[in-house]
Amino acid sequence: MDRRRLLTGSVAAGLSIATPTLSRAQAPVTLRFASATLNDVQHEYQKRFKERVEARSGGRITVQIFPASQLGPIPSMVDGVTLGTIDAFITATSFLGQIDPRFQVFDVAGLFGDGERTRQILADADLRRRAFEFGAARGIQSVALFLHSPNAILARRPIRSVEDMRGLKIRTLGTPLQIEPMKRIGAIPVPMALSEVMPSLQTGAIDAVISSSTVVSAFRYYDVAKQLTIVPTWPLIVTVAVNRRFLSRLPEDLRAIVLAGAAAAEADAIAWGRTDIEQAGQRWTQNGGELTTASPAFQRELQEQFTQATTQLMAASEALRTEVMFVRGLAQRV
């Protein structure tokens, strides 16, 4: 209960309500909520949010959920939530780095540690207050922030070291903190929306994929590539971005219901996600895939590349540098 009040308060404190609110007498509000994934913790969050908000609003808010890129590829959904054609979008923070470089702090491998450590850091009230304001200048308000799962490397052949990645065409997210380290390794980074990954694997347009174990399992990538290497200290972190104009136009009681629903759904998703990570690994191996955990030496090799890329990006962005230093300090305290 305390955690949910904290999550709701972090958002309410930063939300401007200057725009005139909707009348209570108006027709029910429709909230269009998009995601790129299916049958993972992001999709589960959408379902829990819908259930809670519709029940508490007594039918005054209808939540329409659109998983699996039904509203377009990820860049289009980012544009949609900033412009207001989509009301909410749950996504890896990596995809929001182009609208605010501070989101890239969540892409720094090794900064957060393993899963439990990442959850502890992301629960910090000061971090949440800061992070929930990322993207405000572009019209979005974050209302949730949590660990999706560890990142993983999917390929047709075993990946046990940085050397194994050289020369491969590797699908990355659109963040420089994945693109630049891959270049340094000698791989060929191919930024790509999730909806394009399966056909690209099938045709050989890419050789490998950086994603999470739960996503590749949910989308049945084991039908195309079998070798999956988990990197425990490289978390995939997601946020729920809501259009600020949409939030500010809601009557005060409905806005409170949306924020409370977001907080409660996050708590649900964190609990559900722990089990999903375990089950995703089981589904992978049951369907003929091979699952391994990156060795400490391999993780150190990756960390070195990410550290050098982060140093370069921090030199170019004072805003990113400030957030990285904040998280480093926080990680020493919690």
C-alpha positions in Angstrom: 0.0 0.0 0.0 2.8 2.4 0.9 4.5 1.7 -2.4 1.3 2.4 -4.4 0.9 5.8 -2.7 4.5 6.6 -3.4 4.1 5.7 -7.1 0.9 7.8 -7.4 2.3 10.8 -5.5 5.4 10.9 -7.7 3.3 11.4 -10.8 0.7 13.8 -9.2 3.5 16.1 -7.9 4.9 16.7 -11.4 1.7 16.9 -13.5 0.5 20.3 -14.6 -3.3 20.7 -14.7 -3.5 24.0 -16.5 -5.6 22.6 -19.3 -9.3 22.8 -18.7 -10.7 19.5 -17.4 -13.4 17.4 -19.0 -16.9 17.8 -17.6 -18.3 15.0 -15.4 -21.4 15.0 -17.6 -19.5 14.2 -20.7 -19.5 10.8 -22.4 -17.1 8.1 -20.9 -13.4 8.8 -21.6 -11.6 6.3 -23.8 -7.9 5.6 -23.1 -6.0 4.0 -25.9 -3.1 2.1 -24.5 -0.4 0.6 -26.8 2.5 -1.7 -26.6 4.8 -3.6 -29.0 4.8 -6.9 -27.2 2.4 -9.8 -26.5 2.0 -12.2 -23.6 4.8 -10.7 -21.6 4.9 -8.4 -18.5 4.1 -5.3 -20.6 0.9 -6.9 -21.9 0.0 -8.2 -18.5 0.5 -4.6 -17.1 -2.0 -3.4 -19.7 -4.6 -6.0 -18.7 -4.2 -5.3 -15.0 -4.4 -1.5 -15.6 -7.5 -1.8 -17.7 -9.2 -4.0 -15.1 -8.5 -1.7 -12.2 -9.2 1.6 -13.9 -12.5 0.5 -15.4 -13.7 -1.0 -12.2 -12.8 2.0 -10.0 -14.2 4.6 -12.5 -17.5 2.8 -12.6 -17.6 2.9 -16.4 -16.5 6.5 -16.8 -13.2 5.4 -18.3 -12.9 2.7 -21.0 -9.4 1.4 -21.5 -8.7 -0.1 -25.0 -5.4 -2.1 -25.1 -3.5 -2.6 -28.3 -0.6 -5.0 -27.8 1.7 -6.5 -30.5 2.3 -3.2 -32.4 -1.4 -3.0 -33.5 -1.1 0.8 -33.6 2.1 0.7 -35.7 5.8 0.2 -35.3 7.5 1.5 -32.1 8.7 4.8 -33.6 5.1 5.5 -34.7 3.8 4.7 -31.2 6.4 7.0 -29.6 5.2 9.8 -31.9 1.6 8.9 -31.1 1.9 9.3 -27.4 3.8 12.6 -27.7 1.3 14.0 -30.1 -1.8 12.6 -28.3 -3.1 10.3 -31.0 -2.2 7.5 -28.5 -3.0 8.1 -24.8 -0.6 5.7 -23.2 2.3 3.6 -24.4 4.3 1.0 -22.3 7.8 0.5 -23.8 11.4 -0.1 -23.1 12.9 3.2 -22.0 15.5 2.8 -24.8 12.9 3.8 -27.4 12.3 7.2 -25.6 16.0 8.2 -25.6 15.5 10.2 -28.8 12.9 12.5 -27.2 14.9 12.9 -24.0 18.5 11.7 -23.6 18.0 11.2 -19.9 16.0 8.0 -20.6 19.3 6.5 -21.8 20.5 6.2 -18.2 18.4 3.0 -18.0 20.4 1.5 -20.8 23.7 1.6 -19.1 24.7 -2.1 -18.6 26.1 -2.8 -15.1 24.7 0.4 -13.6 21.8 -1.3 -11.9 23.1 -4.8 -11.3 21.1 -7.9 -11.3 17.3 -8.2 -11.2 16.8 -7.8 -7.4 19.3 -4.9 -7.3 17.5 -3.2 -10.2 14.1 -3.5 -8.5 15.5 -1.9 -5.3 17.0 1.0 -7.2 13.9 1.6 -9.3 11.7 1.7 -6.2 13.6 4.8 -4.8 11.3 7.8 -4.4 13.9 10.4 -5.6 14.8 8.4 -8.7 11.1 8.1 -9.6 10.4 11.8 -9.2 13.3 12.5 -11.5 12.4 9.8 -14.1 8.7 10.7 -14.2 9.7 14.1 -15.5 11.8 12.8 -18.4 10.1 13.7 -21.7 7.9 16.4 -20.2 9.0 18.9 -22.7 7.8 16.6 -25.4 4.4 16.1 -23.9 4.7 12.8 -22.0 4.3 11.9 -18.3 5.7 8.6 -17.0 3.4 6.9 -14.5 5.2 3.6 -14.0 8.8 2.3 -14.1 9.9 -1.3 -13.5 12.2 -4.1 -14.6 10.9 -6.2 -17.5 13.6 -8.9 -17.5 17.3 -9.3 -18.2 18.5 -8.6 -21.7 19.6 -11.6 -23.7 21.4 -12.3 -27.0 19.6 -14.6 -29.4 21.5 -16.2 -32.3 21.7 -19.3 -34.5 25.1 -20.2 -33.1 26.3 -20.1 -29.5 27.4 -16.7 -28.1 29.9 -17.2 -25.3 32.2 -14.2 -25.7 32.6 -10.9 -27.4 34.6 -12.6 -30.1 31.6 -14.7 -31.0 29.7 -11.5 -31.8 32.2 -10.0 -34.3 30.9 -9.7 -37.8 27.3 -10.5 -36.9 24.3 -8.4 -38.0 22.7 -7.8 -34.6 19.3 -6.3 -34.0 19.5 -3.6 -31.4 17.2 -1.1 -29.9 17.5 2.4 -31.2 19.6 3.7 -28.3 23.3 4.7 -28.8 24.0 2.6 -25.7 23.4 -0.5 -27.7 24.5 0.7 -31.1 27.9 2.1 -30.2 29.1 -0.9 -28.0 28.1 -3.3 -30.9 30.3 -1.2 -33.3 33.2 -1.3 -30.8 32.9 -5.1 -30.6 33.0 -5.4 -34.4 29.4 -6.4 -34.8 27.0 -4.7 -37.2 24.2 -3.1 -35.2 20.8 -3.0 -36.9 18.3 -0.9 -35.0 14.9 -2.4 -35.7 11.3 -2.4 -34.4 10.1 -5.6 -32.7 7.5 -6.2 -35.4 10.3 -6.5 -38.0 12.5 -9.0 -36.1 11.0 -12.4 -37.0 10.9 -11.8 -40.8 14.4 -10.4 -40.6 15.6 -13.5 -38.8 13.9 -15.8 -41.3 15.4 -14.1 -44.3 18.9 -13.7 -42.8 18.7 -9.9 -42.8 20.0 -10.2 -39.2 22.0 -12.9 -37.5 21.2 -12.2 -33.9 18.9 -10.2 -31.7 19.3 -8.2 -28.5 16.0 -8.6 -26.6 14.7 -10.2 -23.4 14.2 -13.8 -22.6 10.5 -13.3 -22.0 9.9 -11.5 -25.3 11.8 -14.0 -27.5 10.0 -16.8 -25.8 6.5 -15.2 -26.2 7.1 -14.5 -29.9 8.4 -18.1 -30.4 11.7 -17.1 -31.9 12.9 -20.6 -31.0 11.3 -21.6 -34.3 14.1 -19.7 -36.1 17.1 -19.5 -33.8 17.9 -21.7 -30.8 20.8 -20.2 -28.9 19.8 -17.8 -26.1 22.4 -16.2 -23.8 21.1 -14.3 -20.7 23.1 -11.4 -19.4 21.9 -10.9 -15.8 23.6 -7.6 -15.2 22.0 -6.0 -18.3 18.4 -5.2 -17.4 15.6 -4.2 -19.7 13.6 -1.5 -18.0 10.2 -0.3 -19.1 8.1 2.8 -18.5 4.5 3.7 -19.1 4.3 7.1 -20.9 1.0 8.9 -20.9 0.2 12.0 -23.0 0.3 14.9 -20.6 -2.6 16.7 -22.3 -4.8 13.7 -21.9 -4.0 13.4 -18.2 -4.4 17.1 -17.5 -7.9 17.3 -19.2 -9.3 14.5 -17.0 -11.5 15.6 -14.0 -9.5 15.4 -10.8 -11.2 12.2 -9.6 -10.6 10.4 -12.8 -7.0 11.5 -13.0 -6.5 10.1 -9.5 -8.1 6.8 -10.6 -5.7 6.6 -13.6 -2.6 7.3 -11.4 -3.7 4.9 -8.7 -4.4 2.2 -11.4 -1.0 2.8 -12.8 0.7 2.3 -9.5 -1.4 -0.8 -8.6 -0.8 -2.4 -12.0 3.0 -1.8 -11.5 3.0 -3.7 -8.2 1.0 -6.5 -9.9 3.4 -6.6 -12.9 6.5 -6.8 -10.7 5.1 -9.9 -8.9 3.9 -11.4 -12.2 7.2 -10.7 -14.0 9.3 -12.7 -11.5 7.4 -15.8 -12.4 7.3 -15.0 -16.1 11.1 -14.8 -16.3 11.4 -18.3 -14.9 8.6 -19.7 -17.1 10.0 -18.1 -20.2 13.3 -20.0 -19.7 11.3 -23.3 -19.3 9.3 -22.6 -22.5 12.4 -21.9 -24.4 14.1 -25.2 -23.5 10.9 -27.2 -23.8 10.6 -26.0 -27.4 14.1 -27.1 -28.4 16.0 -23.9 -27.5 19.3 -23.8 -25.6 19.5 -21.4 -22.7 22.8 -20.3 -21.1 23.9 -17.5 -18.8 26.7 -15.3 -19.8 29.9 -16.2 -17.9 31.4 -13.6 -15.6 34.2 -13.1 -18.1 31.8 -12.4 -20.9 29.8 -10.0 -18.8 33.0 -8.1 -18.0 33.9 -7.9 -21.7 30.5 -6.5 -22.4 30.6 -4.1 -19.5 33.9 -2.7 -20.7 32.4 -1.8 -24.1 29.3 -0.3 -22.5 31.4 1.8 -20.1 33.5 3.3 -22.9 30.3 4.1 -24.9 28.7 5.6 -21.9 31.7 7.8 -21.2 31.5 9.2 -24.7 27.8 9.9 -24.5 28.1 11.5 -21.1 30.7 13.9 -22.5 28.2 14.9 -25.2 25.2 15.2 -22.9 25.3 16.9 -19.5 21.8 15.9 -18.8 22.6 12.2 -19.3 25.8 12.6 -17.2 23.8 14.1 -14.3 21.4 11.1 -14.3 24.2 8.5 -14.5 26.0 10.1 -11.6 22.8 10.2 -9.6 22.1 6.5 -10.1 25.7 5.6 -9.3 25.4 7.4 -6.1 22.0 5.9 -5.3 23.3 2.4 -6.0 25.9 2.9 -3.3 23.3 3.9 -0.7 20.4 1.4 -1.3 
